[in-house]
């Protein structure tokens, strides 16, 4: 029994050592993470909302604006854009990874207005509000000099209106205006009931057609936007943030590891192994969730690491108390875990609830902090209840706990 436990424990430690070496040096898991504006650099824009002619800026209009700007940023592939309302009519947008100010301003603030008119050009039949999707493609059957087209799909209301229009104006031309300019006036050859149409002409490049499709799909902005300030966060600042965060994390983990070994001896050493498993599992979970790492997110990881260590402290203190009464090491381990688990679950549950409220009520980097904290708490519970517990059990079965002061201090 003792020999088997020793072999199993040594095998687990060796395998964990190889896994740690692989994910830290050979294929660093940090390469698979997404980083925010403070790490990667990007563009930050501040806007002033001004009312459209004959309208007022209402709280509902600002909420619609926030949603549309977020939708446009997400469709650009920007990971975790930070979009915050500042005051009643101001807006701050952070776009990690976007290097061009012109690109950011063009995508965020421009409005694409689509209108399909009757043959007289006096009555609007459909608008961009009737669209459900718009996709830019290269049409292989189109004119080689003008191959870029946008496929339109109308929503239920638009499909019905488009079918009625093509039926009413069969064999006539329906002018299509984009941003107030005549794009084309195709002839209706038959009734179109599937809610699909194609825009051709006027797109010099596929990129331009894709931009227009994006703007059409996201809809018109409910207010006008005036740029107050735009700045580019340089990669130099991002690199400095990465270095500072790595140094802070390394110092925190090192100090925690030293404390655990000095105070809890062999048990503390095994807890450090579980802590390494926790950190790698946390980074893997964040990579799988496509979470964006920001400086507040790093703070959330360090805090959750502290929670993981706190769970081990509670467990080891109870095990030490049980061993001091003369109980066997294995029984002390079982009783220590049994008595400590309720306090661990209570403390982690309250912290998780606080993180959940921050995620629901917060925005931007506050959400990043909350996500890393919540994910870290769940993983720390797993490592404390399963990883640390099994390692300590095996150590007790292997005979490493015969001397209490060496085993657990």
PETA-V404964 format. One record per run of one state. SS is the DSSP state (~ for helix, > for strand, _ for the rest). FROM is the first residue (numbers start at 0). TO is the last residue. If there is no record, write none. Layout:
ss->SS from->FROM to->TO
ss->SS from->FROM to->TO
This chain:
ss->_ from->0 to->0
ss->~ from->1 to->25
ss->_ from->26 to->27
ss->~ from->28 to->31
ss->_ from->32 to->32
ss->> from->33 to->34
ss->_ from->35 to->35
ss->~ from->36 to->39
ss->_ from->40 to->40
ss->> from->41 to->49
ss->_ from->50 to->57
ss->~ from->58 to->74
ss->_ from->75 to->80
ss->> from->81 to->85
ss->_ from->86 to->88
ss->> from->89 to->95
ss->_ from->96 to->99
ss->~ from->100 to->108
ss->_ from->109 to->112
ss->> from->113 to->116
ss->_ from->117 to->122
ss->> from->123 to->126
ss->~ from->127 to->129
ss->> from->130 to->137
ss->_ from->138 to->142
ss->~ from->143 to->145
ss->_ from->146 to->146
ss->> from->147 to->153
ss->_ from->154 to->154
ss->~ from->155 to->167
ss->_ from->168 to->171
ss->> from->172 to->177
ss->_ from->178 to->179
ss->> from->180 to->186
ss->_ from->187 to->194
ss->> from->195 to->199
ss->_ from->200 to->204
ss->~ from->205 to->217
ss->_ from->218 to->222
ss->> from->223 to->232
ss->_ from->233 to->233
ss->~ from->234 to->287
ss->_ from->288 to->290
ss->> from->291 to->292
ss->_ from->293 to->293
ss->~ from->294 to->323
ss->_ from->324 to->327
ss->~ from->328 to->360
ss->_ from->361 to->363
ss->~ from->364 to->396
ss->_ from->397 to->402
ss->~ from->403 to->407
ss->_ from->408 to->408
